[in-house]
Amino acid sequence: MEETPKENKFAKRVTQRERSTHAAIQMAKHPGGRPKKSDEAKQSEKVFLTLTKAEKEKIDAYVEKTGESIAGAIRRALKEMGMI
């Protein structure tokens, strides 16, 4: 005969401390998380670029050496050129 597991009578009980903490979080002036970025700060536009194999290998070697991401390296180069 198969036994049914006993129900834990304490598992459903919520303590007063948990209730007050939850209420305090819900009523807090600052709910948490990071602030929203302004529209000027958001990086939401995408640009697609087609390269030759040799150009891509040069970029890969550069970012491997510097530890920078490909997008970061291109963005920095564009800034240095005054394009952005």
Buried (B, 14 or more C-beta within 10 A) or exposed (E): EEEEEEEEEEEEEEEEEEEEEEEEEEEEEEEEEEEEEEEEEEEEEEEEEEEEEEEEEEBEEEBEEEEBEEEEBBBEEEEEEEEE
